[in-house]
Amino acid sequence: MSESAGKALDLLFYLARTESEVTLARLSRETGMNKATALRYLAVLESRGVAERRNGGWSLGLALYELGTRVPVRSLVVERVRPFVEKLARETGESVNLAMLAGGSAVYLDRAESDRSLSMRSVPGDRLPLHCTGVGKAILTLLPDDRIRAILGPGPLLRINDRTLVDPDDVIKEIDHTRELGYALDREEYETGLTCMALPLGLADADFYGAMSVSGPTARMRDPSARDRMLEALKSATAGAQAALNLQAKVAT
């Protein structure tokens, strides 16, 4: 392997180990690579989409998601969970999404919509913030608090609208409340007019931390009977999906 290729891979593996965007100064300090050299390699990686500059720092790029979908564990997750995603959309009449943790964000893996569901602006492959989405909050419940704080950073977090929590301490409290509640709730914090409920899915041994969600117009989700019905359907679908993933994990080992 050439020295240049080795250095580029070193940077990718370094970014993969960090839980949020990392500044050039920190990257240089922790890798021992001088800033000019690091920036030159990062620019090349950015041009290929495998690294990206966000919020004043660097993180892995979405091109790696495209490669990652070829990795058996992720493709198997989509394959195993898709029947439950599609069934949940049919039962609730709303949009259903499957997402996973990727770096410091949630990435949508799969999605199903009913004929009457409100069209969402996000599609599979999109990267979404963890602190203000249903799937993001559900994913965070799977992680220890020190890792959550590392992902969130010092703040303030990205404000999508006036409902978005931007103080990391407030988000930690929200995650604690989510664990007590038993499900994650996005109250128009990401998309105005849209309420989302989500539950976590995980395979810790495969380093997969994910979530399944059902989203609908807030006007419909406010109705207690409709909300309870959708929550029960979500719980059933998530339990079925988790069982399928657990079975696959046993077969794989």
C-alpha angles and dihedrals in degrees: 000000000000120000090243093053090047093053092048091052091047089057092048092051090047092052089047090057095051118086098213142010112313126208122237090244093055092043091052092047096048098041097039090232116132116246097247093052093044092049091051092054093042090054090055092047090048091053089056093047096242093110129033140189113235135161092356094307144073131261140159115294131234093250085076088058088060089053091042092058086065091058108101097233093057097040089047090052091055092044094050097042100041095085090056092046091052094044092050091052090052094047097047101032089226140104116282126196138188117205140171139200113264115174106308096339144061117250121201112235102177141000141190130190134193124221092261100038120120110254111248123214093226124082134184110293094033118128115226134185117261098214100062107030129082094234090045094054092045090052091050091057087067093058131077116253094250091057091046090053091048090052095046094045124196095313161184090185125214111288112217096174140335091286094059119108108228102173111088090216090057090049091051089053089049091052091050088051090047091055090051093045092050097229139050122251129199107195100196089300093133106022121026111235093020127102121191135195120194142178128199128252120192147177103180094180089058092042090242116145112174147145143210121219142185118208132188144155110298090234090063096038091054091065104098096215093047092045093050091048092051092046092053090048090049091050091050093047093047092048090051092047092048091050090051091050092048091050091049090049091053092049091049092054 
